[in-house]
Amino acid sequence: MTEEEVVTRLRSAVRSHKRAKEGEARAREDLSEAIAAALRAGMRPRDVAAETGYTAEHVRRIAREHNVPRLREPTVTSKRKQGDTSA
């Protein structure tokens, strides 16, 4: 292979890689929006996690990013939020 052919192949591979990354980012955002919609429709994070292969915690993070209302209020409050600065 000539140097020109090598460079052409390299540039082509770089363009292809950039397109794949952009497609992956779009697909990830589409999935996040679908997860948020499923949660808003009443699916439990545990059930969404089972369908997607994500952990329930990751599903909850996505829910928070998309401002999905919590199913219930948190039952534990950090000491910092209670005003205790000694922690």
C-alpha positions in Angstrom: 0.0 0.0 0.0 1.2 3.5 -0.8 1.4 6.2 1.9 -1.5 8.0 0.2 -3.7 4.8 0.3 -2.8 4.3 4.0 -3.8 7.9 4.8 -7.0 7.6 2.8 -7.9 4.4 4.6 -7.1 6.0 8.0 -9.2 9.1 7.3 -12.1 6.9 6.1 -11.8 4.9 9.3 -11.8 8.0 11.4 -15.0 9.3 9.7 -16.7 6.0 10.2 -15.7 5.9 13.8 -17.1 9.4 14.4 -20.4 8.5 12.7 -20.7 5.4 14.9 -20.0 7.4 18.0 -22.7 9.9 17.0 -25.1 7.2 16.3 -24.4 5.6 19.7 -25.0 8.9 21.4 -28.3 9.3 19.7 -29.4 5.7 20.5 -28.4 6.2 24.1 -30.5 9.4 24.3 -33.4 7.6 22.6 -33.2 4.8 25.1 -33.0 7.3 28.1 -36.2 9.0 26.8 -37.9 5.7 26.4 -37.0 4.7 29.9 -38.3 8.0 31.2 -41.5 7.5 29.3 -41.9 4.0 30.7 -41.4 5.2 34.2 -43.9 8.0 33.7 -46.4 5.4 32.4 -46.1 3.6 35.7 -43.4 0.9 35.2 -41.3 0.2 38.2 -37.5 0.9 37.9 -36.9 -2.7 38.7 -39.0 -3.8 35.8 -37.5 -1.3 33.4 -34.0 -2.5 34.5 -35.0 -6.1 33.8 -36.1 -5.1 30.3 -33.1 -3.0 29.5 -30.2 -4.8 31.2 -29.4 -1.7 33.2 -29.3 -1.8 37.0 -32.2 -0.3 38.9 -29.9 2.4 40.2 -28.9 3.4 36.7 -32.6 3.5 35.7 -33.2 5.8 38.7 -30.4 8.1 37.6 -31.9 8.4 34.2 -35.3 9.1 35.8 -33.7 12.0 37.8 -32.0 13.4 34.7 -35.4 13.5 33.0 -37.3 14.9 36.0 -39.5 11.8 36.4 -41.4 12.2 39.7 -40.3 9.8 42.4 -42.6 6.9 43.4 -42.2 7.9 47.0 -40.3 10.5 49.0 -36.8 9.5 50.4 -37.0 8.0 53.9 -33.4 8.9 54.8 -32.0 12.4 55.0 -28.3 13.1 55.2 -27.0 14.9 58.3 -25.7 17.7 56.1 -29.2 18.4 54.9 -30.4 18.4 58.5 -28.0 21.1 59.4 -25.4 19.0 61.2 -22.0 20.2 60.0 -19.9 18.0 62.2 -20.2 15.0 59.8 
